[in-house]
């Protein structure tokens, strides 16, 4: 095997679950050429790992897909590993003339695969480990620690921001309460966050609420009822800048989300809030390093559940 390409899923948490496979591939086959196909917003994190030789960007338009197909085919890659199960992914690998195409049996066009692997439950690191073994990569670590690297430029920028806001390294809590529109069932009730943030301010805790640029409007519906001592950080340069901030935090508090997994991957202790999803499958890794608060529904989690664990 001289060249291998990994087709990533579109969500941050799913990308982080795939990084241990990339690391194991590089360790086992140091001279192999590694390619990845990923969304643009995730490319910076992939680049930071220094594990990938080339990243192909998923754009979405038909013209871009044709160009992507041509670019991949030109590389004459012999093996594809598909974390993604989307029809577009399998068609792309097939028409790129990649000889060995490995993916999950549950993929909708699985007949296009040359090797199919069982998947248990939702996308997870455990499933990705099984997928990796099918191509001879059997040295995958069971967490995503020590793979991402913080960008120096973002690190300096974040340090200035903390200084301007009178915060010190490892002396603040990061809070994230947002979720994508399709995953609103993971969210806590708004009043729970308002109570939690105000009580943390009363306890003289330094708190930074993080959110993406597109989440700002929604986040402000909570922040307008919260003490001015609680700061909000919306990174201009996306996930690389967010990583730099989180890496300097004392603790992360947030719902089951990609941001929570980002914090865990950076070695930050999490208070991870779960409703109907299963932390044994998709909890922060390694699970024993973190505090898990789980109820039948995220709407049943109250402020005291969080505050007691901080105390």
N, C-alpha and C positions, 0 to 999 in steps of 0.2 A: 504493500500500500504506500504510494508515493504522495498522493494528494487526497485530502478529505474535506468535505464541506458540511457544515452544520446549518440546518434551517431552523431558525429560532421562532418562538412564539412572540406575540406582540406586546405582552404585558411585562412590566419590570420584575415582578416576583418570579415569573416563569423564566426570564432570562437568568436571574441569579441562581435558580435551581439547575441551570445548564452549565454554569461556569466550572464546577468541579470536574465535569466530563472533559471540557477543553483543557484544563490543567493536567488531568491524567493522561490525555492524548499527547500533550507536549512532553511530559515526563517519560512516557513509554516509547514514543517515537520522536526523538529530538530533531531529526532531520526531515521529518514530514512537512509538507506545506499545508497549512490549515486556513480554510476559508470559512466565512460566516455570511449568512443572509439575515439581515435584521432591519428593523425600523430605524429611521434616522435618529430619533430621540434616544435610542439605546446604543448607538454606535460609539459614542464617547466613552461609555463604561467598558465596552468590549475593547476599545483601543487601550484603555488604562491598564488592562491586565497584561499587556505585552505578550499575549499568547497567540494572537491571530496575525497571519501574514497579509490577509486582504479581506475587507468587508464589502459585501455587495448590499446596497441599500434597497429596501422595499419601498416603493413609492405609491403604487396603487393604480395609476392610470394604465390603460391598455398599451399605449406607446412605450411607456417606461418598462412595462412587463416584457415586451418584445426585445427591448434593448438589454434588459437584465438576462433574458434567456440567451441572447447572443454572446454576452460577456462571459457567462458561466460556461457555455459550450466551448468557447475559445480556449479555456484553461485545460480542457481534456482531463477532468477530474474523474477518478475511478470509484470513489465511495461517497455516498451521501447518508448522513444521519439526520432523521427528521424528528425534532422535538414537536414541531407543528404538525397537526393532523388536517390542516385545511386542504380542500381540493386544489386550490391554486398552488400550494406547495408541492403536492405530489405530481401535478401536471408539469410544473416547472422542472422538477428533478428528472422526470421521465423524458421530456422533450430536450433536456440538456444533454441527453445521451450518456448519463452517468450509469455505469454498468451495475454497480451494487447499490441498491436503494433500501435502506433499513428504516422501519418505522413501526408504529403501533397498529395492532390488528383492528382497533376501533376507528381508524381513519376511514372517512367516507369513501375514498377511492383506493382502498388498501390493495386491490388487485393489481395496482401499478407498482407495488413493492416487490422486491426480490426476496426480502426476509421480513417476517412479521413477528412482533414481540407482544406478549400479553401486557395489558395495562390495568392496574387496579385503582379504581376510583379516579380522582381528578389528577391533572398534571402535578407532578411532585418530583423531588430529588430521588426518591426511592425508585420511581418508574424510570427516571433517566439513567440510573445506575444499571438497571436491567437492560435497557436499550444499549448502553455502552458495552456491556459484556458480550452482546451479540456480534460486535466487530472486534473482539479481542482486547478491549480496554477494561481490564479488571482491577485496576488500582485506584478507583474513584473514591475520594474522601467523602465522609457522610455529613459534611457541613460545607458551608461556602466561605469559611474564614480565610483571611490572608490571601485573597485572590485579587480583589479590587485595589487599585492604588489611587491615592488622592492627588489630583492635579495641583502642581505647585502654584500656578497662577491663581487658581481658585482658592487655595489655602491662604495665600497672602490677602486676597480680597476679603475673605470671610474673617480673617484675623482683624483687619481694620474695622469691619462692621461690628464685631464684638466689642472692640475697644471703644468705638463711638457710642455704643449702647451700654457701656460700663459693665461688661461681662468678662469673666475670665475663662480660660480654657478649663474644661471639666467642672465648671461651676454653674451649669445651667441644664434645664430639662428641655428636651424637644418634644412637642406635642403635634400629632397629626390626626385630624378627624375627618378628612375628606375621603371620598370614594367616587369611582366613575359612575355615570348615570345608570349603568346596567347593574351596579352592585350596591344600590342604596340600602338593601336589607342588612348590610354589614354595619351601617352607621348607628351610632348612639343617638338618643334623643337630644335635641339642641340644648335643652335646659340642663342636662347632665354636664355637658361641656362648660356651660356658663358657670355653674356652681363649682365645678372642679377647678377651673382656671382662676376664679376669684378667690377660692380658699387657698390655692397655692400662692397667690399674691399675698394674702394675709399671713401666710406662713413664712413670708420673706424669701420664697424660692424664686430664682431667676428662671423665667419661662419664655421659650421661643416657639410660637406656632408656625409651622411650615406648611406651605401650600404651593402648588404650581400656579403659573400666571393665569391659566384658565379657571382656576378655583377661587380666585381672589374675591369675586363678587359674592359667592356663596359663603366664604369664610367670614366676610365682613358682617353678615347677618348674625353671627355669633359674637364677633369681636366688639361690636358696638355696645354690647352689654357687659363687657369685661374690663377689669382694671387697666388703666393706661400703663401700669408697670409690666404688663404682659406684652411682649413684642411680637411682631409678625415678620416672617422672612419669606419672600417669594423670589427664588433665584432667577436672575436674568439669563444665566447660561445653563439652565436646565439641571439635569441629574448630576453632572460633574460638580457643579457648585453646591448643590444640595448635599452631596457626599462629603464635601469639605466641611460644611457646617456640622452635620450629624457626627462626624468623626471626632469633633471636639466636645461633644455633649457628655454630661454625667449619666444621663439615662434617657431612654425614649419611651413615650407613652402614646399608644395609638391602636387603631383597629387593625384587623387582619388586612394587610395591604402590601403593595410593593414597597412603599416607604418604610414600613416596619421591617420587611426583609432586608432592605438596604441597610438599615441601622444594625440589624443582627449580623450582617455580613461584614460590617466594619468593626465588630467586636464590642458594640454598645449594648449594655443590658436593657432589655425591653420589658415593659408591662404591656403585654399583648392581649387585646380585647377581642373575644370570639363569641359569635352567636351560634348559628347553625352549621358553620364549617368546622372541620375536624383538625385541631392542632397537632394530633399525632401524625397526620398526613402532611399538613401544610403549615405547621407551626414554625416559629423562628428556630434556626439551627445553630448550635446543638440545643435541643429543647430544654435540657436541664440547666442551662445558663440563664434562663429567662423566667419571668413570672407570668403565668397564663391565667387570665380570668375568663371563664367560659360559662355561658348560660344558654338556655334553649333558644333565646332570641337576644340579639344585641340590644334591643329596646328595653330589656329587663335589667341591664347593667346600670347601676346608680353611682353617683359621685363617691360615696363612701367606700365602694369596692376598690376604687382606684386610690383614694387618699390613705386608706388603712395600709396599703402595701408600700406607699411612700414613707409613711411614718415609721 
